[in-house]
Amino acid sequence: MYRFATYKSQYAANIRLALPVMLTQVGQILTQLADNVMVGKFGGSDPTPLAAVAFGGSISFIFFITAIGVAMGLTPLVGELFAQGDRRKSAELLQNGILFYTLLGIAATVLHLACIPLLYRLGQPAEVVDMALPYYRLLAYSMPFIMAFFAFKQFLEGVGNTHAELIATVLANLANIGLNWVFIYGHLGMPRMGAAGAGLATLLARITAMILIIGYFCSRDRYRHYLDGFSLGKLRRATVRSLLRIGVPIASQMFLESSAFIGTNIMMGWFGTQAIGANQIAITVNNAAWMIVTAIGAATTIRVSHCYGTRDIDRLSLAAKASYHLILVWNGFAMLGFVALRHLIPLYFTDNAEVIAMTSELLLFVALYQLSDGLQNISVGVLRGLQDVRIITPIAILSYWVLNLPVGYLFGFTLGMGPSGLFLGYFVGLTAAAVLMLTRIRRTVRRLRNA
């Protein structure tokens, strides 16, 4: 039987860790909102600039989310070592992470640029692709900087510090919004760059975030010593293998989930420019709820990894259950908000009547999958903390490629539901992922108790 007193301290501990991450994520989504609102207003009744940012950002995001998924493997490894008091191995992980993740960022830039010819083969309107390319290239150039940022960010999360990323990200996001104003609209003597201006602002903001978090890390005595003896020759094959052992399954899950969204975005383009714009608004607003979920998920990984390090399974179980309670409350609230405000939200993004009407309908389907999305996200956080990550790749393949995309195509095109049918695929895929991951967690925790 549920008793609030049993979970009260767990709620407080989870929220204390999640709140800085949550504020960081809110800052990021506000920046994304600013990008879309400012580019959408730049285009006025012409949906092409908004569609260009949506398309270029969607293709770039699949490289971005996969690369940072690898970096997220650092947090549970450091969390376990931190709980055990092993600072030497923690320093080794950090130093190898900085080198390896930055190299991974350079590789992501190269892959971005190599895929440019493919952008014209994805069935999108030619004018959208033409306008998207400068924005897309600038996002590509930002990858090494954001990966260096994530090396420090994930390490600090592992030791339980979620405040540093808040400071760095909020300041960088404020810079991004200000630079958007300068470059998109051509203020302070700059030319009007439109969608490309949003890309340049993002590049400069990501460089700023990297500089800020490195500056924070090096200015604190309790962290600076983790960099003692750091050099370019510190890269060790065995340590990189450890990072990849956890990071690659996490990256695979994030790639597979995001590819379902990217695949849906591409199919949305087959319905025309208005559908791309409506989809971008709906997904951007959905991300406002999703970012809060990922913050609680990050806190869950930290709490679970610390409990796993000391093998305190009772406390681990309470911490995980508290996160599920929090997320059900939040996503229930978000679901009601999307339904109630579905006619008002699109007005802040565009003046195009067709895009507004289509977005209002899509927001109903965004509300439909909120609870499933929250449950599967927290479950991923628990599995990361337990370092039980191999299973999430086959679950993601089944949920997103076998179910989500085909079901979306079936409803959207075969059964003639249009863009709303594509969003039904999200509900099916996310629900399957939530059920399968919850089942796996119950088995893993039971095995740990028996051990």
Secondary structure, DSSP 4 states (H G I P E B T S, - for coil): ---HHHHHHHHHHHHHHHHHHHHHHHHHHHHHHHHHHHHHHHHTT--HHHHHHHHHHHHHHHHHHHHHHHHTTHHHHHHHHHHHT-HHHHHHHHHHHHHHHHHHHHHHHHHHHHTGGGGGGSS--HHHHHHHHHHHHHHHHTHHHHHHHHHHHHHHHHTT--HHHHHHHHHHHHHHHHHHHHHHHT-TT----THHHHHHHHHHHHHHHHHHHHHHHHT-HHHHGGGTT--GGG--HHHHHHHHHHHHHHHHHHHHHHHHHHHHHHHHHTT-HHHHHHHHHHHHHHHHHHHHHHHHHHHHHHHHHHHHHHT-HHHHHHHHHHHHHHHHHHHHHHHHHHHHTTTTGGGGT---HHHHHHHHHHHHHHHHTHHHHHHHHHHHHHHHHTT--TTHHHHHIIIIIIIIHHHHHIIIIIS--THHHHHHHHHHHHHHHHHHHHHHHHHHHHHHHH-
